[in-house]
Amino acid sequence: MASGMLRSRLVACLLNVSEGRRKDLVENVAKAALYDAEGMQRKETTVLNIFNDHDYNRSVITIVASVDSIRDAVLSACQEACALIDMRGHAGVHPCMGSVDLIPIYPLGEAVGERDCVQQALGGAAVARGLTETVRGASVFLFGWADAALQRGLARRRKEMGWFRKSPDLRALTADVGPPPRERYGLTAGVGASPYVMNCNVSIDTLDVAVGRSIAAALRESVPGGLPGVQVLALPHEGAVEIACNVESVAGAAPGGPTDPPWPRFVVDGRPYCHAPAALIMARVAELAGQQGVGVKGTALVGFTPQECMGLAELALSEGIGEFWREQRRIHM
């Protein structure tokens, strides 16, 4: 296994890019995280997974590295994505604003805290400043711990920026870092740091997006009876409707009921966190859909739970596997 010192210093970035149909292009972005300009593999860095979605025209690349190495890996991947993805020709059903749409940095190791992740996202020559300084015309906004003054969450920042609109007006926006957004790259709709966020998508057997929206409305943490930490969209997807959930970690003790599956737990800076389990989300979606005579088709985790992410990163790094996404089905599935 990876050494105890390295394990304690690991962080993850679930990099979201606005391309899901040209898989070779997305793999080039992933490889940019792993190899430097001379083609040498970066130390203490692995790409665990690449999740491509054709309908959404979006991919999520799971990069894990030591906190000292994550900046170079993520910045190189972002530079490659900006070079290859032109937002002027982008089309997909998932909301997005930028060639690189989301750069979240999450602590995995017990020695990594809020301050470390903010430093890699924002401080000095970190990802946000590095991207806007090396890609002329790139611009970003900040969320979570990196939004130092207000620490606004991702959902709130996206709403403020118009991310959920079908055609957001870039000319009306002021970036937190970088110049006014340009159509070529759009706006990177989130560089930030927070406790781990998991993505859990449940497909329901209907073409009626209104049914999906009613389920999404009942799941959101902002409504009575909603699931804490869960942000939800309902989107048409592969001949069905997908209930797409961002599952944020919440501070404190697990809020689940006595019959609920256990809520996975972890600690950051000595503070306990937990997140809603995928089994609970699927059960709640199935219950709400069933009330409207609709069945569930399936569930997909985009990437891994925090515990899976740590375990697979240890395995990949101990064996020196950078392109772990090519191996993970054999090892993990």
LINCORFEN-V37865 format. One record per backbone hydrogen bond with DSSP energy under -0.5 kcal/mol. NH is the residue of the N-H (numbers start at 1). CO is the residue of the C=O. If there is no record, write none. Layout:
# LINCORFEN-V37865
NH;CO
NH;CO
This chain:
# LINCORFEN-V37865
7;3
8;4
9;5
9;6
10;7
11;65
12;106
13;63
14;104
15;13
15;61
16;102
17;15
17;59
18;99
19;17
23;21
25;22
26;22
27;23
28;24
29;25
30;26
31;27
32;28
33;29
33;30
34;30
34;31
35;31
36;40
39;36
42;34
45;42
46;64
47;322
48;46
48;62
49;62
51;60
52;50
53;58
57;53
58;53
59;17
60;51
61;15
62;49
62;60
63;13
63;61
64;46
65;11
66;44
67;9
69;66
70;66
73;69
74;70
75;71
76;72
77;73
78;74
79;75
80;76
81;77
82;78
83;79
84;80
85;81
86;84
87;85
87;184
89;86
90;87
93;55
99;185
101;16
101;99
102;16
103;190
105;192
106;12
106;104
107;194
108;10
109;10
111;8
112;109
117;113
118;114
119;115
120;116
121;117
122;118
123;118
126;123
127;120
128;121
130;126
131;127
132;128
133;129
134;130
135;131
136;134
138;135
140;177
141;188
143;191
144;152
145;193
146;143
147;144
148;146
151;147
157;153
158;154
159;155
160;156
161;157
162;158
162;159
163;158
165;162
168;165
170;168
172;169
173;170
175;173
176;140
177;140
179;138
182;137
182;186
186;182
187;97
188;139
189;187
190;188
191;141
192;103
193;143
194;105
198;247
200;245
201;300
202;243
203;298
204;241
205;295
206;204
209;207
211;208
212;208
213;209
214;210
215;211
216;212
217;213
218;214
219;215
220;216
221;230
223;220
226;223
227;219
228;226
230;227
231;229
231;246
233;244
235;242
237;240
240;237
241;204
242;235
243;202
244;233
244;242
245;200
245;243
246;231
247;198
247;245
248;229
248;246
249;196
250;274
252;272
260;257
264;262
264;275
266;273
268;271
271;268
273;266
274;250
275;264
280;277
281;277
282;278
283;279
284;280
285;281
286;282
287;283
288;284
289;285
290;286
291;287
292;289
293;290
294;289
297;203
298;203
300;201
302;199
302;300
303;301
309;305
310;306
311;307
312;308
313;309
314;310
315;311
316;312
317;313
318;314
319;315
320;317
321;316
322;320
324;47
324;322
325;47
326;323
327;324
328;324
330;327
331;327
332;328
333;328
333;329
